[in-house]
Amino acid sequence: MLDEVESWLQRRSWAADRRPLPQLLNAKRSAGPRGTVSVVLPALNEESTVGAIVETIRRDLMSDDMPLVDELVVLDSGSTDRTAAVATDAGATVVHRDAILPQLPALPGKGEVLWRSLLATSGEIVCFIDADLRDFQSQFVSGIVGPLLTDPDLCLVKAMYDRPLETGDTIVPAGGGRVTELVARPLLNLHWPQLAGFVQPLGGEYAARRSLLEQLPFPVGYGVEIGLLVDALNTVGLDALAQVDVGVRHHRHQDSQALGRMAATIYRTAQARLARGHLVRPILTQFARTADGGFAPRVHDVAAEERPPMLTVPEYAQRRAA
């Protein structure tokens, strides 16, 4: 590990309880408009989990006694279940992806929703939280927002946590994060060694200043987390990045083929940043057993579309200038 990274780990890694809530509230009040906080939950068919997350944030961080979060938005990316209704009943503002920049047809993917959320929120600190988390605790939000409220030199803070792999009644304590260990961590260590100290580089829980996010392109798919992390490093430098330990992350796990598609997208996102070029054949073929006992190929495009920095979108620039 680079000496720079070892030093960074000591200075820019904390536990969530390092900054108690009263301290954060005082820092928020002192910051004025720069301390406004928007929490965004990108959601696709998450009716079983999104309500509890919203309720916890509203109870712990949006009360009269602890108004740390100013805005809680669930960005629905086309759910066919009761995600929107459950989130609304729990107290969130629900915005459908297609209602934002309706003249621009939406592309499928998580990054697309995060990018559009910048037009649906107003906080100067934007906190992203995945909507499939179980046993959610509000320190996932306060822990990663806290350093941005107390240290003006920081621009992006990622959550770090244990990721157990839970399959039925079987729990492997550190078995989650397979794409992180097999794809993202090798890529970062080999090509962006300054980022080797991030425990969960692909984690969906992170907070950043709007002034940074609006400068960055957003990969529309699963490559959004590694893309934003690499681009943030190149834009503001390692010392403006940090991470906070928020405990344990429980969530729904995907099957191996879905993980394969995720891995391919992440690899392509990284490759685009290495060469700003293109793959000769951006296609991934996977195989599934058929009813007659054979194997059928399934071909998937490896998504590489990116949305431009939000500052270049006229509608956003006009709103910021107003």
N, C-alpha and C positions, 0 to 999 in steps of 0.2 A: 504493500500500500504506500502511496506517495506520502511524504512527510506532511505535505499540505493537507491531505485528507485526514491523517491522524490528528493533526491540530484542529481541523474543522470538527471532527467528531467530539472532541473535548469541549469546544466552545459553542457548537451549534446543535447539540442534541440534549434534550431535556425530558423529564417526566411531566405528565400533565398537571400533577399537583404542585409543580414548582411555582405556578402562578395562581393563587387562590382567586375565586370569583370576585370578592370585593376589590382586590387589587386591579383586576381587569376592568371592572366597572368604573373605577376611578380613572384609569388610563383612557378608557373610552370617552368619558366626559371631558377630560382634558384635551383630547384630540379634536373634539368638535366634529365638523362634517367629515374629516378624514378618518374618523372612527366608526362610521356607519357600516353595519354588517348585514350582508345578504347571504342566506343559506339556500342553496339550490340542490334539490334531489332530482336527478334524472331518473325517470321511471318508465318501465315497459312491463306491464302485467305483474305488478308487485302488490296486489290487493292484500296479501297475507302479512306483509311487513310494513308497508309505508305508513299505515295509520299509527302504529306504536311509535315509530320514529318521530313523526310530526308531534304527537302528544307529548313525548318526552322533551323535545326541544321547546315547545310552547310552555310547558310546566316549569322547566328548570332555567330557561334562558330568555323568556319573553314575558315574564310576570312583571307586575308593578314594582316588586322589590328587586328584581334582577333583570332589567331590560337590556341584556347584552346584545341580543339579536333584534334587528329592526325589521327584517323582512324574511319570510319563509315561503319559498316558491317550489312547487312540484312541477317539473317540466315533463309533461306526458308526451311520449314519443309514439303514440298510436296504440295505446293499450286497448285490448278487446275485453278485458275483465272490468271489475269495479274499482280499479286503481284511482281514477279521478274522483269518484263519489266518496270513497273511503278517505282520501286525502282531504277533500273539502270538509267532510264531517269532522275530521280531526282538527281542523283549524288552519290548514294551509291555503295559500292562494294557488290555484291550479291553472296553468297555462298550457295549451296544446302547442306542440312544436309548430304546426302548420299555421298558427295564428301570428307567428313572428316572421316578418319579411315574407308575407304570403305571395308576393310576386316572384319569389325565388323558390322553385320546387325543392322540397327537402330531400336530402340524401339519407339513406338508412345508416344508423350508427350512433353510438354514444357521443362521440366528439361533435357531431352535428348539433345535438341537443345542448351540449355545454356551450358551444359557440353562440347559438341563438339566445341562450340565457342571459348573455351580457346586455341584450336589448330589452329583456323582460325584468331586469333588476336595476336597482339604483345605488346600492351600497358601494362604498369605496374599498371595502374588503369583501371579497366573494369567497364563500366556503362551499365546496362541493362534497356531498355525502351520497354514497350509493344507497339506493332505496331497498336493497334486498337484505340489509343487515338484520340479524336477530339478536335479542338480548342487548339492544342498543342502549348506550349510556351517553349522556349529554357531554361528557368530557371529550368525545370524538370531535365535537364542535369547539368547545371552549379551549381545549388543549391546543388546537392548531391555529385558532384565531388569536389566542393570547399573545404569542410572541410578536405578531404584527401590530398589536395594540400598544405593546410596551417598548418596542425597539423600532424606531423609524428607518433603520438601515436594512431591515429585512423586507423581502418582497414576496417570498413564497415559502410555505411551511407544509411539509407532508407529515401525515400520521405514520407511525410505525407501531407494530403490534405482532403478537403471535397469531398464526393462522392454522388452527387445527384442521385436519381433514376428517370430516364426519361422514361416514357411510353406514346408514342404518344405526346399529348399536355400537359400531366400531369407531373409535376415535384415535387418530394418530396425531399426537400433540403438535408436531411441527411439519405435518404432511401437506399442508396447503401451500398455495403459491407455486405450483409446479412450473407454470410458464415463466415466472420470475426467475426461478433457479436454473431452468434449462435454456432459457433464451435471453431474457433481459439482463440478468446479472453478467453472463459472459460478454454480451455486447458492450455493456457499459464499462466493464473492467478492461476490455481490450481496446476500445475506441474512445471512450470518454472516462479515463481513470479518475478524473476529479469527482465523478459521481459515484465512485465505488463505495462510498460510505453510507449511501441510502439503504436502509433496511428493507423498505417496501417501495421500490421505485415505480411499480405499476399500481400501487394502491389507489383506490378511487376517492379517498378522503384527503383533501388538501385545501389550503386556503391561500389566496394570493391577493395582492393589490390590483385593483382594476387598472391602474396605470401601467402595470406590466402585462396583464392578460390582453388588453386591447391592442398591444403591439405585436402579439404573437399569432402566427398561423395555427389553425386547429385541424389536425387530421380528423376526418369525420368518423372513423371507426375506432377499433380497439387500440390503435396506435397513439391515441390522444395523450395518454399519460406519459409515455416515453418521449413523445415529440415535444410536449410542453416542458418537460424537465430538461431536455437537451437544449432547447431554444432559450429557456430561462437562464441556463448556465452561460450561454453565449451572449445573452443580452445584458445581464446584471452581475454575473460573476458568482463564484461559489460562496463567497462570504455573505451574500444576500439571500442564501437558501438555508433552510434549517429543517429539523425533524423533531417530533414529539412523540413519546411513548404513551399510548392511550389504552394499553392493556391487551385485550383479546378480541379478535374480529371473528364473529360467527356469521356465516352467510351461505347461500345456496351454491353448491359446486356444480360445475359444468362437466359434461362427458368429454371423453378424450378427443373426439372429433371436433367438438366446439373449441377445445383448447388448441387443437392443431390449426384451426382457422385463425384463432387469436395470435398464435405464435407467428404464423406467416405474415399477418398484417403488421405485427410489431417489427419483424425483421425488415419488411419492406419500408416501413417508416424510418427505421434506423439507416437503411441503405440510402434512402433519398437524402438524408442529412449528411451522409458521408460523401456522396458524389453529386448530389442534386441532379442525378441522372434518372434512368428508368430501367426496370428489369426487362430483359429480352422477352420473357414469357411470364407475365404476372398471373399465373394460374396455379391453383393447388388442387391436386386430385387425391381424394380419399376413397376408402373402400368400405362397403357394408355387406354383411352376409344377406343373401336373398332367400326366399322361401324354398327354392329348389336346391339349396345347399351350396350355391356358387357365391361369387363376389361380384358386386356391381359397382362400377366406378361412379363417383359423384364429383363433379368438377365445380370449383368455386373460384370466382374472381378474387384476387388479393387486392383489397381496396387500398388506394393511395390518394384519393381525392382529398384536398385540403381546402378549408375556408381561409380567406385572406385575413390579415389582422383587422380587427373590428374597426379600428380607426380609419380604414380605407372605405368603409361602407357609408355612403352619404347619409342614410337615415340615422345612423348612430352618431356621426360627426355633427349633424344638425342638432340632435338632442343634447349632446355634450356642450354645444355652443350656446344653447338656449339659457 
